[in-house]
Amino acid sequence: MNHTEQTMETERKLPLWKRVGWLVLIYIGSVVGLGVVAMLLRLLMSAAGMKSH
């Protein structure tokens, strides 16, 4: 059995709640990361004199 097959076999043994938990954690992390980037861009644009109103 090679490394990829071992990894796949191990992942199949994980409970559903752990697999779903990882998915939710990655999703939340990406949303938070996108929010941070958006706030930084907004801050930089405000500092450059670009206002939204």
N, C-alpha and C positions, 0 to 999 in steps of 0.2 A: 504494500500500500504506500503510495507516495504522499508527499506533504499535503497536496491539494485534497486528496481523498480523505486524509485524516481530518483536515479542517472541516470539510463538509460533513463528515460523520459526527464530529463534535458539535457542530452547529445544529444538527438535527436533534441532538439529545437535549438541547436547552429548552426549558419550558417556554410556552407561548408568551407568557407575561414578560419574560426577560427579553425575548426577541422584539416584542411590541414596545417595550420600555426603551430599548436602544433606538428604535425608529422615532419615537416621540422625543427622546433626548436630542437626537440629531436635528430633528425638525425645529425644536425650540431654539437650539443653538444657532441654527441658520437664520431664523427670524430675528433673534437678538443681534446677531452679527450684522444683518442688513440694516437694522434700526440704528446701530452705532455708526455705520458708514453713512447713512442718510443724515444723521444729526451732524456728523463732522462736515459733510458737504454743505449743509445748511449754514453751519457756523462759518465756514470759509467764505461762502457766498455773501453772508452778512458782513463779514469783515472787509470784503472787497467792495462793499457799497451796493450790492444787489439786493433789493428788498422785494418781497412778494406782494406788497401793497403800495 
